[in-house]
């Protein structure tokens, strides 16, 4: 009561919330700036060149061909947040608001910590219709940025604009950030990736991570050399920050949100060899390697499900189970390879090509991703035939897909290439009812997780 009474008598600034310190990191602010510090070191500080936060309601046009996407946005004006103030601060949480020139709230933030050197800041747009949310930070001449998932161009991405939208990487690359190549459905853009990941390591001493499955765009001191801007196509997301040297920061990030990959088995590090065309050829290749003391730990036989000779080459049959005509004694071959010290690898993806046995089974079971026009969503796939996708948001479909993976293990295969995952259409209708724009980037992860679940079953 005494404090409240004094606040009525003193200037408002005298009763403003104290500077938050969460996880040992200081969230310093003035009316026009916001920064995160580890001691005297500034990890991130809001830009003084462009608005620190901004929102808008965009409307993008999506084109998809062969797992590649061309995305153009109408880019309306931004609503900018330029004035910041804390609303409340406790030992565990700090909440504040960025406001515009008319003192209207634009973006609220809520910060908390999950441990020493760890910070999570959730940004939420005041306008619920918002689907573009931007943060802008300063970029110094010495700043360097490593990461953003599987990127074929560059180690340090300073000067690049990196868009996170899972797609086919392309055959070759056009080395510009802002324009699509004329043959965009074949040639990759500079940062087209099957495994983009919105996380980066900074030489300022932290690991950053955008916790959102939505499309995100990182202007890494590219549009303006003194601005590092993050744009997320959502009205809410969490920015995770992990302080420390690269080893410490990555360790903290992988202990929590990112997760740590399993240690690969020894067989992953020896040479692998491909052997197709039937049991005789598989046995010949396996024997040749051992007879000549050529190191090899795995034989990959992707045509276990059948293949045909066509004018365009030897093409896999788009079924999901073993072709008993081509591999009548698959169990015997598996046993021989195992005795010879090999891991025998098969091949799977989630494509369901029309006019196949598996396609009829998928349609009868309701296992395909839906179309906004009704029925199954079909597109021109890798075989140039109408192709659908297994709807991994549907529990029954996940079990249906797993049944074929389990069957391969039962026949003696020890693993397989789990291919593709980039092709979920932007306007798909999913069993879960979720927004396909939010599910698109996650589809590849769900496919990988499904495979891991099958392997974990056998390991337990």
Sine and cosine of phi, psi and omega as CSV:
sin_phi,cos_phi,sin_psi,cos_psi,sin_omega,cos_omega
0.00,0.00,-0.63,0.78,-0.01,-1.00
-0.90,0.44,-0.68,0.73,0.01,-1.00
-0.88,0.48,-0.71,0.71,0.00,-1.00
-0.88,0.47,-0.64,0.77,-0.01,-1.00
-0.91,0.41,-0.65,0.76,0.00,-1.00
-0.91,0.41,-0.58,0.82,0.00,-1.00
-0.90,0.43,-0.43,0.90,0.04,-1.00
-0.96,0.27,-0.43,0.90,-0.06,-1.00
-1.00,-0.06,-0.50,0.86,-0.07,-1.00
-1.00,0.00,0.33,-0.94,0.11,-0.99
-0.84,0.54,0.49,-0.87,-0.07,-1.00
-0.83,0.56,-0.64,0.77,-0.05,-1.00
-0.86,0.51,-0.48,0.88,-0.03,-1.00
-0.93,0.36,-0.33,0.94,-0.02,-1.00
-0.93,-0.36,0.23,0.97,0.03,-1.00
-0.91,0.42,0.49,-0.87,0.03,-1.00
-0.83,0.55,0.54,-0.84,0.00,-1.00
-0.93,0.36,0.26,-0.97,0.03,-1.00
-0.93,0.37,0.84,-0.55,-0.05,-1.00
-0.95,0.31,0.60,-0.80,0.16,-0.99
-0.78,-0.63,0.93,-0.37,-0.06,-1.00
-0.81,-0.58,0.80,-0.60,-0.03,-1.00
0.88,0.47,0.41,0.91,-0.03,-1.00
0.99,0.13,0.03,1.00,0.01,-1.00
-0.97,-0.26,0.67,-0.74,-0.05,-1.00
-0.99,-0.13,0.77,-0.64,0.06,-1.00
-0.98,-0.21,1.00,-0.02,-0.06,-1.00
-1.00,-0.01,0.57,-0.82,-0.02,-1.00
-0.46,-0.89,0.42,-0.91,0.25,-0.97
-0.81,-0.59,-0.13,-0.99,0.00,-1.00
-0.90,0.43,-0.45,0.89,-0.08,-1.00
-0.87,-0.49,0.11,0.99,-0.05,-1.00
-0.60,-0.80,0.34,-0.94,-0.01,-1.00
-0.52,-0.86,0.74,-0.68,0.01,-1.00
-0.57,-0.82,0.38,-0.93,0.05,-1.00
-0.87,-0.50,0.81,-0.59,-0.10,-1.00
-0.82,-0.58,0.55,-0.84,0.19,-0.98
-0.91,-0.41,0.99,-0.17,-0.16,-0.99
0.91,0.41,-0.81,-0.58,0.03,-1.00
-1.00,-0.02,-0.09,1.00,-0.05,-1.00
-1.00,0.08,0.78,-0.63,0.04,-1.00
-1.00,0.02,0.88,-0.47,0.02,-1.00
-0.99,0.10,-0.75,0.66,0.06,-1.00
-0.63,-0.78,0.61,-0.79,0.08,-1.00
-0.62,-0.78,0.64,-0.77,-0.06,-1.00
-0.89,0.46,0.49,-0.87,-0.01,-1.00
-0.95,0.31,0.59,-0.81,0.12,-0.99
-0.97,-0.23,0.03,1.00,-0.05,-1.00
-0.99,-0.12,-0.69,0.73,0.07,-1.00
-0.84,-0.55,0.19,-0.98,-0.06,-1.00
-0.85,0.52,0.76,-0.66,-0.01,-1.00
-0.85,0.52,-0.59,0.81,0.11,-0.99
-0.69,-0.72,0.46,-0.89,0.03,-1.00
-0.35,-0.94,0.43,-0.90,0.01,-1.00
-0.68,-0.73,0.36,-0.93,0.16,-0.99
-0.30,-0.95,0.22,-0.97,0.05,-1.00
-0.95,-0.31,0.97,-0.24,-0.04,-1.00
-0.99,-0.12,0.28,-0.96,0.07,-1.00
-0.66,-0.75,0.96,-0.26,-0.11,-0.99
-1.00,-0.08,0.41,-0.91,0.12,-0.99
-0.93,-0.36,0.80,-0.60,-0.03,-1.00
-0.93,-0.37,0.73,-0.69,0.16,-0.99
-0.83,-0.56,0.70,-0.71,-0.03,-1.00
-0.77,-0.64,0.76,-0.65,0.17,-0.99
-0.56,-0.83,0.79,-0.61,0.09,-1.00
0.80,0.61,0.65,0.76,0.07,-1.00
0.98,0.19,0.04,1.00,0.08,-1.00
-0.97,-0.26,0.47,-0.88,-0.07,-1.00
-0.76,-0.65,0.66,-0.75,0.19,-0.98
-0.91,-0.42,0.87,-0.49,-0.11,-0.99
-0.85,-0.52,0.84,-0.54,0.05,-1.00
-0.83,-0.55,0.64,-0.77,-0.08,-1.00
-0.90,-0.43,0.54,-0.84,-0.02,-1.00
-0.98,0.21,-0.30,0.95,0.13,-0.99
0.79,0.62,0.91,0.41,0.11,-0.99
-0.95,0.32,0.10,-0.99,-0.02,-1.00
-0.90,0.44,0.53,-0.85,0.05,-1.00
-0.99,0.13,0.57,-0.82,0.25,-0.97
-1.00,-0.07,0.88,-0.47,-0.19,-0.98
-0.98,-0.19,0.67,-0.74,0.16,-0.99
-0.98,-0.20,0.88,-0.48,-0.12,-0.99
-0.85,-0.53,-0.22,0.98,-0.02,-1.00
-0.85,-0.53,0.77,-0.64,-0.08,-1.00
-0.87,-0.49,0.56,-0.83,0.13,-0.99
-0.44,-0.90,0.58,-0.82,0.10,-1.00
-0.97,0.26,0.64,-0.77,0.07,-1.00
-0.99,-0.11,-0.62,0.78,0.04,-1.00
-0.36,-0.93,0.54,-0.84,0.01,-1.00
-0.67,-0.74,0.80,-0.60,0.13,-0.99
-0.82,-0.57,-0.06,-1.00,0.00,-1.00
-0.93,0.38,-0.35,0.93,-0.09,-1.00
-0.90,-0.44,-0.31,0.95,-0.10,-1.00
-0.58,-0.81,0.60,-0.80,0.11,-0.99
-0.76,-0.65,0.75,-0.66,-0.01,-1.00
-0.82,-0.57,0.68,-0.74,-0.01,-1.00
-0.53,-0.85,0.07,-1.00,-0.05,-1.00
-0.64,-0.77,0.70,-0.72,0.19,-0.98
-1.00,-0.08,0.75,-0.67,-0.03,-1.00
-0.86,-0.51,0.35,-0.94,0.02,-1.00
-1.00,0.01,-0.11,-0.99,-0.06,-1.00
-0.91,0.42,-0.33,0.94,0.03,-1.00
-0.99,-0.13,0.21,0.98,0.03,-1.00
0.93,0.36,0.36,0.93,0.08,-1.00
-1.00,-0.01,0.66,-0.75,0.01,-1.00
-0.90,0.44,0.70,-0.71,0.02,-1.00
-0.93,-0.38,-0.77,0.64,-0.02,-1.00
-0.60,-0.80,0.74,-0.67,0.13,-0.99
-0.98,-0.22,0.44,-0.90,0.06,-1.00
-0.74,-0.67,0.53,-0.85,0.05,-1.00
-0.72,-0.69,0.87,-0.49,-0.08,-1.00
-0.93,-0.37,0.63,-0.77,0.07,-1.00
-0.52,-0.86,0.09,-1.00,-0.01,-1.00
-0.75,-0.66,0.58,-0.81,0.06,-1.00
-0.96,-0.27,0.03,1.00,0.01,-1.00
0.26,-0.96,0.06,-1.00,-0.01,-1.00
-0.86,0.50,0.77,-0.64,0.01,-1.00
0.96,0.27,0.24,0.97,-0.05,-1.00
-0.83,-0.55,0.70,-0.72,-0.05,-1.00
-0.62,-0.78,0.69,-0.72,0.08,-1.00
-0.82,-0.58,0.86,-0.51,0.01,-1.00
-0.88,-0.47,0.89,-0.45,0.02,-1.00
-0.99,-0.13,0.84,-0.54,0.01,-1.00
-0.98,-0.22,0.74,-0.68,-0.01,-1.00
-0.74,-0.67,0.80,-0.60,0.02,-1.00
-0.96,0.29,0.64,-0.77,0.01,-1.00
-0.93,0.38,-0.60,0.80,0.02,-1.00
-0.99,0.12,0.90,-0.44,-0.07,-1.00
-0.92,0.39,-0.29,0.96,0.03,-1.00
-0.99,0.16,-0.17,0.99,-0.02,-1.00
-0.83,0.55,0.71,-0.71,0.13,-0.99
-0.70,-0.71,0.27,0.96,0.15,-0.99
-0.65,-0.76,0.86,-0.51,-0.02,-1.00
-0.79,-0.62,0.81,-0.59,-0.13,-0.99
-0.87,-0.50,0.67,-0.75,0.17,-0.99
-0.86,-0.51,0.67,-0.74,0.01,-1.00
-0.81,-0.59,0.79,-0.62,-0.01,-1.00
-0.85,-0.53,0.34,-0.94,0.02,-1.00
-0.96,0.27,0.48,-0.88,0.02,-1.00
-0.79,-0.62,0.90,-0.43,0.00,-1.00
-1.00,0.04,0.31,-0.95,-0.06,-1.00
-0.87,0.49,-0.48,0.88,-0.06,-1.00
-1.00,0.02,-0.09,1.00,-0.08,-1.00
-0.93,0.37,0.67,-0.75,0.04,-1.00
-0.74,-0.68,0.49,-0.87,-0.12,-0.99
-0.69,-0.73,0.89,-0.46,0.01,-1.00
-0.91,-0.41,0.73,-0.69,0.10,-0.99
0.69,-0.73,-0.69,-0.72,-0.03,-1.00
0.93,0.38,0.52,0.85,0.11,-0.99
0.98,0.18,-0.47,-0.88,-0.03,-1.00
-0.98,0.18,0.97,-0.23,0.00,-1.00
-0.85,-0.52,0.79,-0.61,-0.07,-1.00
-0.99,0.13,-0.28,0.96,-0.07,-1.00
-0.90,-0.45,0.90,-0.44,0.15,-0.99
0.99,0.12,0.51,-0.86,0.13,-0.99
-0.98,-0.19,-0.75,0.66,0.11,-0.99
-1.00,-0.02,0.85,-0.53,-0.08,-1.00
-0.99,-0.13,0.24,0.97,0.09,-1.00
-0.85,0.52,0.71,-0.71,-0.03,-1.00
1.00,0.02,-0.01,1.00,0.00,-1.00
-0.97,-0.26,0.45,-0.90,0.22,-0.98
-0.94,-0.33,0.93,-0.38,-0.14,-0.99
-0.95,-0.31,0.89,-0.45,0.04,-1.00
-0.98,-0.18,0.72,-0.69,0.00,-1.00
-0.98,-0.20,0.99,-0.15,0.08,-1.00
-0.46,-0.89,0.95,-0.32,-0.10,-1.00
-0.83,0.55,0.77,-0.64,-0.02,-1.00
-0.35,-0.94,0.17,-0.99,0.14,-0.99
-0.87,0.49,0.70,-0.71,-0.01,-1.00
-0.91,0.41,-0.42,0.91,0.02,-1.00
0.99,-0.14,0.32,-0.95,0.08,-1.00
-1.00,-0.09,0.98,-0.22,-0.17,-0.99
0.99,0.14,0.07,-1.00,-0.04,-1.00
-0.67,-0.74,0.61,-0.79,0.24,-0.97
-1.00,-0.08,0.84,-0.54,-0.20,-0.98
-1.00,-0.02,0.71,0.71,0.17,-0.99
-0.80,-0.60,0.40,-0.92,-0.11,-0.99
-1.00,-0.06,-0.47,0.88,-0.25,-0.97
-0.97,-0.24,-0.21,0.98,-0.07,-1.00
-0.85,-0.53,0.60,-0.80,0.09,-1.00
-1.00,0.06,0.60,-0.80,0.07,-1.00
-0.91,0.41,0.35,-0.94,-0.01,-1.00
-0.84,0.54,-0.69,0.72,0.07,-1.00
-1.00,-0.10,0.87,0.49,-0.13,-0.99
-0.88,0.47,-0.42,0.91,-0.02,-1.00
-0.99,0.15,-0.08,1.00,0.07,-1.00
-0.85,-0.53,-0.75,0.66,-0.01,-1.00
-1.00,0.07,0.71,-0.70,-0.06,-1.00
-0.99,0.16,0.51,-0.86,0.21,-0.98
-0.96,0.28,0.18,-0.98,-0.13,-0.99
-0.83,0.56,-0.61,0.79,-0.08,-1.00
-0.88,-0.47,0.33,0.94,0.12,-0.99
-0.88,0.48,0.76,-0.65,-0.12,-0.99
-0.50,-0.86,0.60,-0.80,0.13,-0.99
-0.96,0.29,-0.32,0.95,-0.07,-1.00
-0.60,-0.80,0.90,0.44,0.16,-0.99
-0.96,0.27,0.57,-0.82,-0.02,-1.00
-0.65,-0.76,0.85,-0.53,-0.09,-1.00
-0.98,0.21,0.87,0.48,0.01,-1.00
-0.61,-0.79,0.53,-0.85,-0.06,-1.00
-0.50,-0.87,0.41,-0.91,0.09,-1.00
-0.95,-0.30,0.78,-0.63,-0.01,-1.00
-0.95,-0.32,0.61,-0.79,0.06,-1.00
-0.96,0.28,-0.02,1.00,0.13,-0.99
-0.97,0.26,-0.24,0.97,0.06,-1.00
0.95,-0.32,0.69,0.73,0.05,-1.00
-0.37,-0.93,0.31,-0.95,0.19,-0.98
-0.93,-0.36,0.80,-0.60,0.03,-1.00
-0.96,-0.27,0.51,-0.86,0.00,-1.00
-0.50,-0.87,0.80,-0.60,0.13,-0.99
-1.00,-0.03,0.90,-0.44,-0.03,-1.00
-1.00,0.03,0.97,0.23,0.03,-1.00
-0.41,-0.91,0.60,-0.80,0.09,-1.00
-1.00,0.02,-0.10,1.00,-0.03,-1.00
-0.95,0.31,0.31,-0.95,0.12,-0.99
-0.84,0.54,0.69,-0.72,0.04,-1.00
-0.70,-0.72,0.47,-0.88,-0.05,-1.00
-0.77,-0.64,0.78,-0.63,0.00,-1.00
-0.92,-0.40,0.93,-0.37,0.12,-0.99
-1.00,-0.01,0.99,-0.12,-0.15,-0.99
-1.00,0.03,0.97,0.23,-0.03,-1.00
0.82,0.58,0.64,0.77,-0.11,-0.99
-0.97,-0.26,-0.81,0.59,0.02,-1.00
-0.92,0.40,-0.65,0.76,0.11,-0.99
-0.70,-0.71,0.80,-0.60,-0.16,-0.99
-0.92,0.39,-0.24,0.97,0.02,-1.00
-0.95,-0.30,0.29,0.96,0.00,-1.00
-0.76,-0.65,0.80,-0.60,0.16,-0.99
-0.95,-0.30,0.94,-0.34,-0.11,-0.99
-0.89,-0.45,0.68,-0.74,0.04,-1.00
-0.90,-0.43,0.83,-0.56,0.04,-1.00
-0.86,-0.51,0.85,-0.53,-0.01,-1.00
-0.90,-0.44,0.74,-0.67,-0.06,-1.00
-1.00,0.08,0.92,0.39,-0.03,-1.00
-0.36,-0.93,0.19,-0.98,0.07,-1.00
-0.99,-0.16,0.08,1.00,-0.01,-1.00
-0.33,-0.94,0.67,-0.74,0.13,-0.99
-0.33,-0.94,0.25,-0.97,0.01,-1.00
-0.92,-0.38,0.75,-0.66,0.11,-0.99
-0.99,-0.17,0.89,-0.45,0.03,-1.00
-0.99,-0.13,0.64,-0.77,0.01,-1.00
-0.73,-0.68,0.77,-0.64,0.00,-1.00
-0.82,-0.57,0.90,-0.43,-0.10,-1.00
-0.99,0.11,0.50,-0.87,0.11,-0.99
0.69,-0.72,0.09,-1.00,0.15,-0.99
-0.86,0.51,0.26,-0.96,0.01,-1.00
-0.78,0.63,-0.69,0.73,-0.02,-1.00
-0.90,0.43,-0.68,0.73,-0.02,-1.00
-0.94,0.33,-0.72,0.69,-0.05,-1.00
-0.90,0.44,-0.70,0.71,0.01,-1.00
-0.91,0.41,-0.61,0.79,0.04,-1.00
-0.88,0.47,-0.67,0.74,0.02,-1.00
-0.92,0.40,-0.66,0.75,-0.02,-1.00
-0.92,0.38,-0.65,0.76,-0.03,-1.00
-0.98,0.20,-0.32,0.95,0.08,-1.00
-0.95,0.30,-0.41,0.91,-0.08,-1.00
-0.89,-0.45,-0.99,-0.17,-0.20,-0.98
-0.93,0.37,-0.74,0.67,-0.10,-1.00
-0.93,0.37,-0.60,0.80,-0.08,-1.00
0.98,0.20,0.44,-0.90,-0.04,-1.00
-0.96,-0.29,0.71,-0.70,0.05,-1.00
-0.92,0.39,0.47,-0.88,0.07,-1.00
-0.93,0.36,0.48,-0.88,0.08,-1.00
-0.94,0.35,0.82,-0.57,-0.02,-1.00
-0.90,0.43,0.52,-0.85,0.06,-1.00
-0.93,0.36,0.33,-0.94,-0.02,-1.00
-0.81,0.59,-0.57,0.82,-0.04,-1.00
-0.89,0.46,-0.32,0.95,-0.02,-1.00
-0.94,0.34,-0.33,0.94,-0.15,-0.99
-0.98,-0.18,-0.16,0.99,0.08,-1.00
-1.00,0.01,0.29,-0.96,0.03,-1.00
-0.87,0.50,0.57,-0.82,0.10,-0.99
-0.95,-0.33,0.48,-0.88,0.01,-1.00
-0.75,-0.66,0.51,-0.86,0.01,-1.00
-0.99,-0.16,0.69,-0.73,0.07,-1.00
-0.57,-0.82,0.88,-0.48,-0.01,-1.00
-0.75,-0.67,-0.12,-0.99,0.03,-1.00
0.99,0.12,0.20,0.98,0.09,-1.00
0.91,-0.42,0.16,-0.99,-0.09,-1.00
-0.84,0.53,-0.64,0.77,-0.05,-1.00
-0.88,0.47,-0.68,0.73,0.00,-1.00
-0.94,0.34,-0.63,0.78,0.04,-1.00
-0.88,0.48,-0.70,0.71,0.01,-1.00
-0.91,0.42,-0.63,0.78,-0.01,-1.00
-0.89,0.45,-0.73,0.68,-0.01,-1.00
-0.90,0.44,-0.69,0.72,0.00,-1.00
-0.88,0.47,-0.68,0.73,0.02,-1.00
-0.92,0.38,-0.65,0.76,0.01,-1.00
-0.86,0.52,-0.68,0.73,-0.01,-1.00
-0.89,0.45,-0.73,0.69,-0.04,-1.00
-0.95,0.32,-0.65,0.76,-0.03,-1.00
-0.89,0.45,-0.45,0.89,-0.02,-1.00
-0.96,-0.29,0.26,0.96,0.04,-1.00
0.80,0.60,0.64,0.77,0.05,-1.00
-1.00,0.00,0.87,-0.50,-0.03,-1.00
-0.86,0.51,0.76,-0.65,0.07,-1.00
-0.31,-0.95,0.71,-0.70,-0.03,-1.00
-0.92,-0.39,-0.26,0.97,-0.09,-1.00
-0.56,-0.83,0.58,-0.82,0.15,-0.99
-0.91,-0.41,0.79,-0.61,-0.01,-1.00
-0.95,-0.30,0.86,-0.51,-0.06,-1.00
-0.82,-0.57,0.99,0.12,-0.11,-0.99
-0.96,0.26,-0.28,0.96,0.01,-1.00
-1.00,-0.03,0.36,0.93,0.05,-1.00
-0.84,0.54,-0.43,0.90,-0.03,-1.00
-1.00,-0.07,0.14,0.99,0.05,-1.00
0.97,-0.23,0.36,-0.93,0.03,-1.00
-0.32,-0.95,0.29,-0.96,0.01,-1.00
-0.71,-0.70,0.54,-0.84,0.11,-0.99
-0.99,0.12,0.85,-0.52,0.01,-1.00
-0.80,-0.60,0.26,-0.97,0.02,-1.00
-0.81,0.58,-0.50,0.87,0.00,-1.00
-1.00,0.09,-0.06,1.00,0.02,-1.00
0.79,-0.61,-0.18,-0.98,-0.01,-1.00
-0.99,0.11,0.93,-0.37,-0.12,-0.99
-0.91,-0.41,0.69,-0.72,0.01,-1.00
-0.91,0.41,0.59,-0.81,0.15,-0.99
-0.97,0.25,0.73,-0.69,-0.11,-0.99
-1.00,0.03,0.81,0.59,0.17,-0.99
-0.95,-0.31,0.12,-0.99,-0.09,-1.00
-0.92,-0.40,-0.02,1.00,-0.01,-1.00
-0.82,-0.58,0.13,-0.99,-0.11,-0.99
-0.91,0.41,0.70,-0.71,0.10,-1.00
-0.99,0.14,0.97,-0.25,-0.07,-1.00
-0.96,0.27,-0.17,0.98,0.12,-0.99
-0.98,0.19,-0.70,0.72,0.01,-1.00
-0.98,0.20,-0.59,0.81,-0.01,-1.00
-0.80,-0.60,0.95,0.30,-0.06,-1.00
-0.93,0.37,-0.46,0.89,-0.05,-1.00
-0.90,-0.43,0.75,0.67,-0.10,-1.00
-0.84,0.54,-0.62,0.79,-0.02,-1.00
-0.91,0.41,-0.63,0.77,0.01,-1.00
-0.92,0.39,-0.67,0.74,0.04,-1.00
-0.88,0.48,-0.69,0.72,0.00,-1.00
-0.86,0.51,-0.69,0.72,-0.02,-1.00
-0.89,0.45,-0.66,0.75,-0.01,-1.00
-0.91,0.41,-0.68,0.73,0.01,-1.00
-0.90,0.43,-0.66,0.75,0.03,-1.00
-0.87,0.48,-0.70,0.71,0.02,-1.00
-0.89,0.45,-0.48,0.88,0.02,-1.00
-1.00,0.10,0.07,1.00,0.06,-1.00
1.00,0.07,0.31,0.95,-0.01,-1.00
-0.98,-0.19,0.50,-0.87,0.30,-0.95
-1.00,-0.09,0.75,-0.66,-0.03,-1.00
-0.97,-0.25,0.85,-0.52,-0.13,-0.99
-0.95,-0.33,0.67,-0.74,0.04,-1.00
-0.96,-0.26,-0.44,-0.90,-0.05,-1.00
-0.48,-0.88,0.72,-0.69,0.07,-1.00
-0.59,-0.80,0.46,-0.89,0.24,-0.97
-0.55,-0.83,-0.02,-1.00,-0.04,-1.00
-0.97,-0.24,0.24,0.97,0.07,-1.00
-0.96,0.28,0.62,-0.79,0.09,-1.00
-0.81,-0.59,0.97,-0.23,-0.10,-1.00
-1.00,0.07,0.69,-0.72,-0.04,-1.00
-0.86,0.51,0.47,-0.88,0.04,-1.00
0.90,0.43,0.52,0.85,0.16,-0.99
-0.90,-0.44,0.24,-0.97,0.04,-1.00
-0.89,0.45,-0.67,0.74,-0.05,-1.00
-0.92,0.40,-0.49,0.87,0.03,-1.00
-0.92,0.40,-0.69,0.73,0.02,-1.00
-0.89,0.46,-0.65,0.76,0.01,-1.00
-0.91,0.41,-0.64,0.76,0.00,-1.00
-0.91,0.42,-0.68,0.73,0.00,-1.00
-0.93,0.38,-0.66,0.75,0.02,-1.00
-0.89,0.45,-0.56,0.83,-0.04,-1.00
-1.00,0.00,-0.04,1.00,-0.03,-1.00
0.92,0.39,0.58,0.81,-0.13,-0.99
-1.00,-0.06,-0.03,1.00,-0.11,-0.99
-0.99,-0.12,0.54,-0.84,0.14,-0.99
-0.83,0.55,0.67,-0.74,-0.08,-1.00
-1.00,0.03,0.31,-0.95,0.03,-1.00
-0.97,-0.23,0.52,-0.86,0.07,-1.00
-0.90,0.44,-0.31,0.95,0.04,-1.00
-1.00,-0.01,0.00,1.00,-0.04,-1.00
0.99,-0.16,0.45,-0.89,-0.01,-1.00
0.97,0.22,-0.20,-0.98,-0.02,-1.00
-0.98,0.21,0.55,-0.83,0.05,-1.00
-1.00,0.09,0.91,-0.42,0.00,-1.00
-0.90,-0.44,0.67,-0.74,0.03,-1.00
-0.67,-0.75,0.20,-0.98,0.06,-1.00
-0.97,0.23,0.90,-0.44,-0.10,-1.00
-0.99,-0.12,-0.31,-0.95,-0.07,-1.00
-0.92,0.40,-0.35,0.94,0.06,-1.00
-1.00,-0.04,0.00,1.00,-0.06,-1.00
0.91,0.42,0.37,0.93,0.07,-1.00
-0.92,-0.39,0.37,-0.93,0.06,-1.00
-0.82,0.57,0.77,-0.63,-0.14,-0.99
-0.69,-0.73,0.65,-0.76,0.11,-0.99
-0.91,-0.41,0.02,-1.00,0.00,-1.00
-0.80,-0.60,0.60,-0.80,0.13,-0.99
-0.91,0.41,0.73,-0.69,-0.01,-1.00
-1.00,0.10,0.99,-0.10,-0.07,-1.00
-0.97,0.26,-0.06,1.00,0.08,-1.00
-0.99,0.12,-0.10,0.99,-0.04,-1.00
-0.98,-0.21,0.89,-0.46,-0.05,-1.00
-0.81,0.59,-0.68,0.73,0.00,-1.00
-0.89,0.45,-0.56,0.83,0.01,-1.00
-0.95,0.32,-0.63,0.78,0.06,-1.00
-0.85,0.52,-0.68,0.74,0.01,-1.00
-0.92,0.38,-0.59,0.81,0.04,-1.00
-0.89,0.46,-0.72,0.69,0.04,-1.00
-0.89,0.46,-0.70,0.71,-0.01,-1.00
-0.87,0.50,-0.53,0.85,-0.05,-1.00
-0.87,0.49,-0.56,0.83,0.02,-1.00
-0.97,0.23,-0.57,0.82,0.06,-1.00
-0.92,0.40,-0.68,0.74,0.03,-1.00
-0.89,0.46,-0.62,0.79,-0.01,-1.00
-0.88,0.47,-0.64,0.77,0.03,-1.00
-0.89,0.46,-0.66,0.75,0.05,-1.00
-0.90,0.44,-0.64,0.76,0.01,-1.00
-0.88,0.47,-0.52,0.85,-0.02,-1.00
-0.99,0.13,-0.13,0.99,0.08,-1.00
0.90,-0.44,-0.12,0.99,0.11,-0.99
-0.93,0.38,0.57,-0.82,-0.01,-1.00
-0.97,-0.25,-0.06,1.00,0.02,-1.00
0.05,-1.00,-0.16,-0.99,-0.02,-1.00
-0.22,-0.98,0.31,-0.95,0.18,-0.98
-0.98,0.19,0.84,-0.55,0.06,-1.00
-0.99,-0.11,1.00,-0.01,-0.22,-0.98
-1.00,0.01,0.33,-0.94,0.08,-1.00
0.87,0.50,-0.12,-0.99,-0.12,-0.99
0.66,-0.75,-0.03,1.00,-0.08,-1.00
-1.00,-0.05,-0.15,0.99,-0.33,-0.94
-0.99,-0.12,0.11,0.99,-0.02,-1.00
-0.87,0.50,0.87,-0.49,-0.04,-1.00
-0.90,0.44,0.50,-0.86,-0.05,-1.00
-0.93,0.38,-0.36,0.93,-0.03,-1.00
-0.90,-0.43,0.41,0.91,0.00,-1.00
-0.90,0.43,0.42,-0.91,0.12,-0.99
-0.94,-0.33,0.88,-0.47,-0.09,-1.00
-0.97,-0.24,0.47,-0.88,0.03,-1.00
-0.84,0.54,-0.61,0.80,-0.03,-1.00
-0.93,0.36,-0.31,0.95,-0.05,-1.00
0.99,0.16,0.04,1.00,-0.06,-1.00
-0.97,0.25,0.32,-0.95,0.01,-1.00
-0.92,0.40,0.85,-0.52,-0.01,-1.00
-0.89,0.46,-0.41,0.91,0.05,-1.00
-0.93,0.38,-0.45,0.89,0.08,-1.00
-1.00,0.04,-0.44,0.90,-0.06,-1.00
-1.00,0.06,-0.35,0.94,-0.13,-0.99
-0.83,0.56,-0.82,0.57,-0.02,-1.00
-0.90,0.43,-0.44,0.90,-0.07,-1.00
-0.99,0.14,-0.30,0.96,-0.08,-1.00
-0.86,0.51,-0.69,0.72,0.01,-1.00
-0.88,0.48,-0.62,0.78,0.02,-1.00
-0.93,0.37,-0.63,0.78,0.03,-1.00
-0.90,0.44,-0.61,0.79,0.04,-1.00
-0.90,0.43,-0.70,0.72,0.04,-1.00
-0.90,0.44,-0.66,0.75,-0.01,-1.00
-0.90,0.44,-0.64,0.76,0.02,-1.00
-0.86,0.50,-0.70,0.72,0.03,-1.00
-0.89,0.47,-0.66,0.75,0.01,-1.00
-0.90,0.44,-0.60,0.80,0.01,-1.00
-0.88,0.47,-0.65,0.76,0.03,-1.00
-0.91,0.42,-0.69,0.72,0.02,-1.00
-0.90,0.43,-0.61,0.79,0.01,-1.00
-0.91,0.42,-0.57,0.82,0.05,-1.00
-0.85,0.53,-0.70,0.72,-0.04,-1.00
-0.96,0.28,-0.43,0.90,-0.03,-1.00
-0.99,0.14,-0.34,0.94,-0.07,-1.00
-0.99,0.10,0.00,0.00,0.00,0.00
